[in-house]
Each structure stands twice: as C-alpha cells, then as structure tokens.
Amino acid sequence: MQKAIGQDGIDFAVIIPTFNRADTIDEAISSVLRQTHPAKEIIVVDDGSTDDTVRRLTEMDHPLIKVLVNERNMGATASRNRGARAATAEWIAFLDSDDTWHPEKLAAESTLIASERSDIVAVAANHRLVIDGRAGASSTAKEFVADVATKLRTENFLGTCSCMTARREPFLAIGGFDEHLKSCQDWDVWLRMAETGRIAISKPAHVFYRLNTRDCISTDGRKRQSGHLHIWKSHIRRGREFRGDRTSLALTFADLCHNRHKRRSFRKLCRYALKREPRRFRQIGAMLWHGSTAQDYLTYRRRMEQTLDFMQRLRSSIGLRRSGSAPRTREATAVTPA
C-alpha cells in the first residue's frame, strides 16, 4: 500500500534528464512509479533527443510525469538545473535515464529525513553497479565514513546523481550544478552542499547504477581531467593544508591517469598508495594488474569492478562460515569515477 504524498510532511520531485535514451527511459520511469512513497512529480527534461525518447514519454500519459523539451542540446547538467527550477516539492531526487531505483528508495529516505530533518541538506543512497545487465553482489557502504565532508576531499565516494537527493532551497541557493564543468559535476555539488549542512546516508542499496559502454562522460579522459583539475583547485587545495586521506586521493588520481593513458604516473601513484597503506594491497594489486593488461579504460573499469565484487563475495562467504553473521558491503572505491 502506498503512502499518501505529504503524510509525513515530506514530498519529492524526481528529476530525470535524458538524451537519446529510448531504450532505457521506460525502465527508469517505471522504477519511480513503483515507489512505495510516491513522488509528488516526475520531471523529465529531454535534451534534444533525435530518437524515439519524446514519443515514448508522450505515450506514457501519466499525471505525475511532466516533460520539458530543451530547444537545443544543453547537456545533462543544464537539464538537471532546469528540472530543479521547475520543481515544486521540498526535496529533489535525481535519476539518470539509464539507471533505476528499488521501490523502497524514496520511502527509506523519507524515514531518514523525518527522523533527523532539521540539519540535513542532502541524502546519499548506497548503490549497486550493474554490468552487462547484472547487478553486482556487493554494494557500497557509505555509512561507514565518519566524516563525509573530509572524505569528499579525496574521492567522490557518495556516487553519481542517481544517488543524490537534495533539499531544493539550499540546492538552488548554491547555484545547482555547475554548467561550465565538463565532468565531476556531481562531486562538485556534493562538496558545496556539504558546506551548507549535513549529508545523511540512506543505508539500503536502493540505486542501480549502470556502467555504460558508450556515450559515457565518466570514461572520457579529457573531460574527467578537466573536472578533476577543478575539484583540485576549488576544493582540495583551496589555499589550506590538506589533512585528508592521501591514499584515497592518490588512487583517485591514479584512476584518472589510467583513463588518460599516463601509465607511468598511474603506476607511480599506485605504488605511493601501497607504501602508505599496505593493508590495501588487494585493491591496489588488482589496479596494477588490470592496468597493465587492459587495452582501454572501460575494460579496466569493468575488470576492476568485477574483481572487487568477487573479493567481496569471497570475504562474505568466509565470514558467514566463521560467524554466521550477515555479509558486509564494501565502501565505494576510486575505480568508480566522478
């Protein structure tokens, strides 16, 4: 049975930017319509699609769905901002048009906000990676990070936009997503939102993030380099001494170096990280192995995620046999780029 909207004083607008996603848009929207805590509105911003995306949206003809069509291609960042400005709900939840949510996603976040709503400005949900249509056995465990703001200065462990729910007023007050950034827009917003209040973690892994094999900014080395340089100058350095996790920061930039075909720098940063934290030898060893054998970055990423998933399943199996306890999920790592 679905909750009435506003029953707990919390309502959500779901913002879905899309461009030529006729093959996935139905699944994404259906996952929102199946929420046990219904969204107040679903705002889909089409960014000038040339396929059947708009036709599919029109055929849905659902009262909750509002379709905005950009006159020209403006990019996903500008489309998200347009949707946020058009929203009327107090909270805005973003979903990429090739990702999906578990039916309890908004309900879990509503419960979390209701219990601690005074100082929360954003919520980050845990997620599972989907590769070749198969969801990984393990999920992120962002709740184990004690200091969210500090950890964000080393890596975007909170994840992509599909994991992001923000209070609309402070989100618009910081200017929303930076439309001039070519990548790392989600990381940049997380950092700026963390400066205005607390980011809470919704523990259940209710977001299914699809690792795309095409048209993916997160695998475009030049755009990622531009975004990472912005994060470095605007948030990491910013004229003050860095006191964060240098190992995670090194692995974040090692991942970028592999993406930019700078293999020597990649190996150097991996070795630096291993020297600082030998206990992470499994992750770093896998990075070095796959980094030397993968022909391209996307292959490297897929192999890394599959390896980490296998390692987690193995640890969980051993742990269950020893103690009978429930398996523990893994924290986000640097191989899931911003």
C-alpha positions as a printed NumPy array, in Angstrom:
array([[  0.   ,   0.   ,   0.   ],
       [  1.364,   3.403,  -0.973],
       [  1.703,   6.306,   1.424],
       [ -0.238,   9.458,   0.739],
       [  2.003,  12.222,  -0.512],
       [  2.895,  14.6  ,   2.3  ],
       [  1.661,  12.209,   5.013],
       [  4.932,  12.748,   6.874],
       [  5.373,  16.302,   5.606],
       [  7.981,  15.231,   3.059],
       [  7.497,  15.321,  -0.681],
       [  9.844,  14.566,  -3.558],
       [ 10.236,  15.777,  -7.113],
       [ 12.19 ,  13.355,  -9.28 ],
       [ 14.346,  14.982, -11.964],
       [ 15.329,  12.823, -14.955],
       [ 17.485,  14.35 , -17.71 ],
       [ 17.556,  12.318, -20.896],
       [ 19.107,  12.323, -24.35 ],
       [ 18.518,   9.553, -26.869],
       [ 17.567,   7.013, -24.206],
       [ 14.511,   5.464, -25.838],
       [ 15.86 ,   2.034, -24.899],
       [ 16.115,   2.749, -21.145],
       [ 13.771,   5.635, -20.281],
       [ 10.735,   3.367, -19.731],
       [ 12.592,   1.267, -17.166],
       [ 13.912,   4.32 , -15.332],
       [ 10.498,   5.989, -15.037],
       [  8.783,   2.717, -14.139],
       [ 11.144,   2.348, -11.194],
       [  9.953,   5.762,  -9.95 ],
       [  6.276,   4.97 , -10.477],
       [  6.706,   1.801,  -8.39 ],
       [  7.899,   3.727,  -5.322],
       [  6.011,   2.846,  -2.14 ],
       [  6.35 ,   6.508,  -1.164],
       [  5.07 ,   8.148,  -4.376],
       [  6.844,  11.149,  -5.841],
       [  4.876,  14.366,  -5.956],
       [  6.057,  14.944,  -9.523],
       [  8.362,  13.391, -12.103],
       [ 10.04 ,  15.996, -14.271],
       [ 11.723,  14.594, -17.372],
       [ 13.936,  17.041, -19.268],
       [ 14.646,  15.909, -22.818],
       [ 17.855,  17.411, -24.141],
       [ 17.016,  17.422, -27.844],
       [ 16.742,  13.676, -28.451],
       [ 16.736,  12.548, -32.071],
       [ 15.424,   9.025, -31.371],
       [ 12.016,   7.916, -30.016],
       [ 12.556,   9.18 , -26.46 ],
       [  9.992,  12.005, -26.612],
       [  7.418,   9.783, -28.305],
       [  7.802,   7.168, -25.592],
       [  7.377,   9.822, -22.91 ],
       [  4.241,  11.148, -24.591],
       [  2.744,   7.673, -24.83 ],
       [  3.118,   7.171, -21.071],
       [  0.499,   9.867, -20.463],
       [  0.829,   9.688, -16.663],
       [ -0.466,  12.538, -14.455],
       [  2.758,  12.652, -12.399],
       [  5.013,  12.997, -15.442],
       [  5.862,  16.451, -16.742],
       [  8.02 ,  16.573, -19.864],
       [ 10.217,  19.585, -20.63 ],
       [ 11.983,  19.679, -24.001],
       [ 15.085,  21.81 , -24.488],
       [ 15.102,  23.839, -27.694],
       [ 18.726,  22.813, -28.222],
       [ 21.122,  20.322, -26.701],
       [ 22.303,  21.896, -23.424],
       [ 23.829,  18.905, -21.636],
       [ 22.663,  16.817, -18.689],
       [ 23.869,  19.377, -16.126],
       [ 21.782,  22.228, -17.521],
       [ 18.84 ,  19.847, -17.902],
       [ 19.026,  18.859, -14.24 ],
       [ 19.095,  22.504, -13.215],
       [ 16.09 ,  23.268, -15.396],
       [ 14.17 ,  20.423, -13.814],
       [ 15.128,  21.566, -10.309],
       [ 13.897,  25.09 , -11.014],
       [ 10.584,  23.743, -12.316],
       [ 10.043,  21.501,  -9.273],
       [  7.594,  22.423,  -6.519],
       [  8.47 ,  19.758,  -3.933],
       [ 10.708,  20.458,  -0.938],
       [ 13.108,  17.664,  -1.903],
       [ 14.501,  16.88 ,  -5.346],
       [ 15.845,  13.433,  -6.216],
       [ 17.898,  12.98 ,  -9.375],
       [ 17.836,   9.891, -11.553],
       [ 19.799,   9.325, -14.75 ],
       [ 17.68 ,   7.906, -17.543],
       [ 19.706,   4.697, -17.787],
       [ 19.667,   3.918, -14.039],
       [ 16.895,   2.539, -11.829],
       [ 15.734,   2.582,  -8.196],
       [ 14.476,  -0.031,  -5.773],
       [ 10.751,   0.519,  -4.913],
       [ 11.63 ,   1.474,  -1.312],
       [ 14.17 ,   4.159,  -2.225],
       [ 12.091,   7.257,  -1.51 ],
       [ 10.376,   5.635,   1.478],
       [ 13.725,   4.93 ,   3.137],
       [ 14.888,   8.484,   2.533],
       [ 11.607,   9.925,   3.805],
       [ 12.   ,   7.979,   7.053],
       [ 15.603,   9.152,   7.405],
       [ 14.73 ,  12.8  ,   6.767],
       [ 11.736,  12.686,   9.118],
       [ 13.888,  11.387,  11.966],
       [ 16.698,  13.938,  11.51 ],
       [ 15.282,  16.564,   9.189],
       [ 16.434,  19.789,  10.888],
       [ 20.047,  19.896,   9.663],
       [ 20.011,  17.562,   6.656],
       [ 20.529,  19.304,   3.315],
       [ 21.074,  16.192,   1.195],
       [ 20.83 ,  12.414,   1.261],
       [ 23.148,   9.966,  -0.494],
       [ 21.863,   6.456,  -1.152],
       [ 24.034,   3.383,  -1.369],
       [ 24.216,   1.806,  -4.811],
       [ 24.997,  -1.334,  -6.74 ],
       [ 26.846,  -1.354, -10.025],
       [ 25.131,  -3.033, -12.977],
       [ 27.455,  -4.509, -15.627],
       [ 26.04 ,  -6.22 , -18.72 ],
       [ 22.588,  -6.185, -17.153],
       [ 23.735,  -7.939, -13.975],
       [ 23.776,  -6.203, -10.609],
       [ 26.87 ,  -6.813,  -8.508],
       [ 26.637,  -8.996,  -5.41 ],
       [ 28.022,  -6.245,  -3.173],
       [ 27.023,  -2.644,  -2.696],
       [ 28.657,   0.496,  -1.372],
       [ 28.708,   1.145,   2.375],
       [ 28.925,   4.918,   2.587],
       [ 27.573,   5.   ,   6.132],
       [ 30.913,   3.71 ,   7.464],
       [ 32.594,   7.017,   6.605],
       [ 32.661,   9.06 ,   9.805],
       [ 33.413,  12.486,   8.275],
       [ 31.612,  12.895,   4.965],
       [ 32.916,  16.38 ,   4.155],
       [ 36.568,  15.426,   4.722],
       [ 36.292,  12.171,   2.78 ],
       [ 34.765,  14.053,  -0.157],
       [ 38.03 ,  15.972,  -0.49 ],
       [ 39.76 ,  12.744,  -1.529],
       [ 37.173,  10.967,  -3.686],
       [ 33.543,  11.116,  -4.739],
       [ 32.54 ,   8.183,  -2.578],
       [ 28.906,   9.384,  -2.445],
       [ 28.385,   8.435,  -6.068],
       [ 26.573,   9.712,  -9.12 ],
       [ 23.498,  11.886,  -9.447],
       [ 21.147,   8.89 ,  -9.264],
       [ 22.202,   8.569,  -5.595],
       [ 21.533,  12.246,  -4.846],
       [ 18.513,  13.727,  -3.093],
       [ 18.777,  17.373,  -2.046],
       [ 16.633,  19.9  ,  -0.264],
       [ 15.533,  22.143,  -3.115],
       [ 16.07 ,  25.543,  -1.443],
       [ 19.757,  25.143,  -0.452],
       [ 20.455,  23.331,  -3.73 ],
       [ 19.222,  26.318,  -5.725],
       [ 20.943,  28.718,  -3.3  ],
       [ 24.381,  27.296,  -4.199],
       [ 23.551,  27.641,  -7.887],
       [ 22.763,  23.998,  -8.563],
       [ 25.125,  22.069, -10.824],
       [ 28.   ,  24.   , -12.362],
       [ 27.072,  24.07 , -16.056],
       [ 30.598,  25.014, -17.071],
       [ 32.134,  21.793, -15.75 ],
       [ 32.724,  19.034, -18.301],
       [ 32.718,  16.281, -15.66 ],
       [ 32.693,  15.804, -11.856],
       [ 29.522,  17.9  , -11.637],
       [ 28.067,  15.533,  -9.043],
       [ 31.258,  15.563,  -6.937],
       [ 31.321,  19.372,  -7.066],
       [ 27.705,  19.617,  -5.851],
       [ 28.29 ,  17.136,  -3.035],
       [ 31.225,  19.244,  -1.848],
       [ 29.297,  22.509,  -1.992],
       [ 26.217,  21.018,  -0.318],
       [ 28.437,  19.657,   2.471],
       [ 29.464,  23.242,   3.23 ],
       [ 25.842,  24.253,   3.865],
       [ 24.736,  21.421,   6.147],
       [ 24.821,  17.709,   6.812],
       [ 24.667,  14.987,   4.178],
       [ 22.92 ,  11.909,   5.529],
       [ 23.42 ,   8.378,   4.204],
       [ 20.495,   6.141,   3.318],
       [ 21.899,   2.695,   4.134],
       [ 19.904,   0.372,   1.846],
       [ 21.438,  -0.054,  -1.618],
       [ 18.432,   1.281,  -3.485],
       [ 20.185,   2.681,  -6.571],
       [ 21.233,   0.538,  -9.532],
       [ 23.924,   2.378, -11.453],
       [ 24.518,   1.092, -14.956],
       [ 28.093,   1.084, -16.213],
       [ 27.61 ,   2.271, -19.77 ],
       [ 29.685,   1.103, -22.687],
       [ 29.03 ,   4.158, -24.839],
       [ 28.36 ,   7.895, -24.641],
       [ 29.664,   7.973, -21.08 ],
       [ 31.278,  11.133, -19.707],
       [ 32.668,   9.107, -16.791],
       [ 35.008,   7.305, -19.219],
       [ 36.008,  10.373, -21.271],
       [ 39.57 ,  11.042, -20.124],
       [ 39.845,  14.649, -21.298],
       [ 36.56 ,  15.691, -19.696],
       [ 37.396,  13.855, -16.486],
       [ 40.79 ,  15.551, -16.321],
       [ 39.156,  18.958, -16.668],
       [ 36.685,  18.149, -13.898],
       [ 39.329,  16.754, -11.56 ],
       [ 41.507,  19.834, -12.02 ],
       [ 38.53 ,  21.98 , -10.987],
       [ 37.957,  19.834,  -7.89 ],
       [ 41.67 ,  20.033,  -7.032],
       [ 41.854,  23.827,  -7.343],
       [ 38.437,  24.712,  -5.914],
       [ 38.005,  22.178,  -3.119],
       [ 41.066,  20.074,  -2.331],
       [ 43.798,  22.707,  -2.247],
       [ 41.884,  25.951,  -1.834],
       [ 44.737,  27.654,  -0.016],
       [ 44.79 ,  25.427,   3.06 ],
       [ 46.767,  22.439,   4.24 ],
       [ 45.385,  19.118,   3.116],
       [ 44.577,  16.824,   6.047],
       [ 42.544,  14.202,   4.252],
       [ 43.183,  10.613,   3.221],
       [ 46.213,  10.845,   0.941],
       [ 45.968,   7.191,  -0.062],
       [ 42.436,   7.524,  -1.427],
       [ 43.378,  10.792,  -3.11 ],
       [ 46.342,   9.09 ,  -4.812],
       [ 44.119,   6.242,  -6.054],
       [ 41.525,   8.71 ,  -7.335],
       [ 44.131,  10.426,  -9.491],
       [ 45.758,   7.102, -10.424],
       [ 42.427,   6.075, -11.927],
       [ 42.356,   9.332, -13.893],
       [ 45.933,   8.773, -15.115],
       [ 44.962,   5.369, -16.49 ],
       [ 42.   ,   6.965, -18.244],
       [ 44.395,   9.495, -19.843],
       [ 46.863,   6.759, -20.897],
       [ 49.506,   8.064, -18.488],
       [ 50.577,   4.618, -17.368],
       [ 53.816,   5.682, -15.696],
       [ 52.   ,   8.181, -13.459],
       [ 49.327,   5.548, -12.816],
       [ 51.895,   3.051, -11.537],
       [ 53.73 ,   5.697,  -9.512],
       [ 50.557,   6.773,  -7.698],
       [ 49.553,   3.157,  -7.049],
       [ 52.969,   2.41 ,  -5.543],
       [ 52.741,   5.55 ,  -3.402],
       [ 49.332,   4.435,  -2.104],
       [ 50.6  ,   0.914,  -1.399],
       [ 53.557,   2.298,   0.558],
       [ 51.244,   4.45 ,   2.673],
       [ 48.666,   1.718,   3.316],
       [ 49.988,  -1.812,   2.725],
       [ 46.71 ,  -3.257,   4.049],
       [ 45.046,  -2.202,   0.78 ],
       [ 47.361,  -4.445,  -1.24 ],
       [ 44.475,  -6.447,  -2.733],
       [ 42.745,  -3.427,  -4.256],
       [ 45.983,  -1.767,  -5.374],
       [ 47.398,  -5.031,  -6.68 ],
       [ 44.255,  -5.534,  -8.766],
       [ 44.572,  -1.983, -10.106],
       [ 48.184,  -2.588, -11.151],
       [ 47.387,  -5.959, -12.732],
       [ 44.331,  -4.833, -14.696],
       [ 46.03 ,  -1.543, -15.509],
       [ 48.843,  -3.416, -17.247],
       [ 46.637,  -5.918, -19.103],
       [ 43.514,  -3.953, -20.107],
       [ 43.58 ,  -2.481, -23.615],
       [ 41.416,   0.519, -22.716],
       [ 39.98 ,   2.303, -19.701],
       [ 36.453,   0.913, -19.941],
       [ 37.826,  -2.646, -19.964],
       [ 39.983,  -1.746, -16.963],
       [ 36.985,  -0.395, -15.057],
       [ 34.829,  -3.413, -15.817],
       [ 37.551,  -5.81 , -14.717],
       [ 38.209,  -3.836, -11.537],
       [ 34.551,  -3.78 , -10.557],
       [ 34.191,  -7.497, -11.261],
       [ 37.319,  -8.232,  -9.218],
       [ 36.16 ,  -6.144,  -6.258],
       [ 32.747,  -7.784,  -6.429],
       [ 34.338, -11.251,  -6.416],
       [ 36.597, -10.324,  -3.496],
       [ 33.612,  -9.069,  -1.521],
       [ 31.593, -12.215,  -2.199],
       [ 34.561, -14.328,  -1.123],
       [ 35.036, -12.359,   2.103],
       [ 31.31 , -12.56 ,   2.829],
       [ 31.275, -16.313,   2.261],
       [ 34.252, -16.84 ,   4.598],
       [ 32.744, -14.528,   7.2  ],
       [ 29.39 , -16.303,   7.107],
       [ 31.004, -19.707,   7.59 ],
       [ 33.051, -18.449,  10.541],
       [ 30.453, -16.411,  12.408],
       [ 27.065, -16.903,  10.826],
       [ 26.737, -13.11 ,  10.576],
       [ 25.265, -11.174,   7.668],
       [ 27.648, -10.211,   4.853],
       [ 29.071,  -6.705,   4.956],
       [ 29.043,  -4.5  ,   1.896],
       [ 32.091,  -2.66 ,   0.604],
       [ 32.798,   1.043,   0.621],
       [ 32.936,   2.937,  -2.645],
       [ 36.412,   2.906,  -4.183],
       [ 38.346,   5.072,  -6.553],
       [ 37.52 ,   2.85 ,  -9.515],
       [ 34.019,   4.32 ,  -9.642],
       [ 34.943,   7.72 , -11.091],
       [ 33.15 ,  11.01 , -10.734]])
